[in-house]
Amino acid sequence: QYDWLRADALEVAPRLLGWELVTNIDGAETAGRIVEVEAYHGAKDPASHAFRGHTPRNSPMFAGGGYIYAYRSYGIHTCINIVTGPSGEAQAVLIRAVEPTVGLDLMAARRGLADPGLLAKGPGRLTQALCITLADNGTVLGGHITLRPPQTLLSPQDILATPRVGISAAQDFPWRFIIKENRFVSGPRTVAR
């Protein structure tokens, strides 16, 4: 089902746009259409958590396509990555924003706000809205976290590649992919180099 996630992160990242990230917690489903992602590429990428090699923290990145790498950012926010590529290469795609599609009331309760535009606009917000935690680190897609195919496929004209945001190393790599002009994207919606 997720064999295509074993491809290179730079191939998988734009393909993830339009797919739904789905969680089922205690029988309650919440989901959001992926609108913004960033690729990270192990030893080739100074911004990657795996740039300096294998550690207990980044171990899921080395597991191969279909695993989940969840980590705490700035000691506050949980972020979710879909691991890509073959085992041992430490590639991953950070899910930066989703457009809420299922369970908006439950997402609002988890987030303590009602504005649909802010429920999952950013990597820390979306994990809170979808109830993704550090306990999901190292698990495999297909359990309570799944991907649902898009109802309509995006064309290359719908996707924009931009520099990644919120990092200090390799800022100019155009490895952030967004659905053009989507209001749920967390950062600049049209900036490209």
Residue, then its C-alpha position, 0 to 999 in steps of 0.5 A: q500500500y505504501d511502497w511508493l514511500r520507498a522512493d527518494a524524499l524529493e520525489v515523494a514530497p510533492r506526491l504527498l500533496g493532496w493526500e489526507l493524513v488520517t488519525n483514528i483515536d478511540g474510534a474518532e476519525t480526524a483528517g486533513r488534506i496535506v497542503e505543505v511539506e518539506a523534504y529532508h535528505g540524511a547525509k546530503d542535507p545539513a538541515s536533516h536530523a540525520f546529517r551527522g549520522h544515526t542516533p537514538r533520536n533519529s533512528p526511525m529515519f533510517a527504517g525506510g519508507g512508511y515509518i513515522y518519525a515524530y520529534r519535539s521541536y523547541g521543546i514544545h511542539t510535536c512534528i510528524n515526518i513520513v519516512t521515505g527512501p530505502s532502509g538506511e538512507a534516513q530520508a523523510v518528509l515533514i508534514r507542515a500543514v493540512e487543510p482540515t477535512v474530517g472531525l473539525d469539531l474534535m480538532a477545535a476541541r483539541r486545539g482550544l479554538a474554532d477557526p478552521g484556518l488555524l486548526a492545522k496551519g503549521p507542524g505543531r498545530l496539525t499534530q495537536a489537531l490530529c492527536i499525533t504524539l511522540a508515542d507515534n515515533g517509530t510506528v508504521l503507517g497503517g495503524h491509527i495513522t494512515l494516508r488516504p489517496p486524493q480524490t483528484l490528482l494535482s497537476p504540476q502546475d498546482i504545486l510550487a517548490t520553495p526554500r524551506v522555512g524555519i531552519s538555519a542550515a541549507q535554507d536555499f534548498p528548494w525542498r518545500f512543496i506547497i499547493k499554490e495559493n492554498r490558504f492553509v499553508s503555514g508560511p509564504r504561499t507564493v515565494a519561490r527562488 
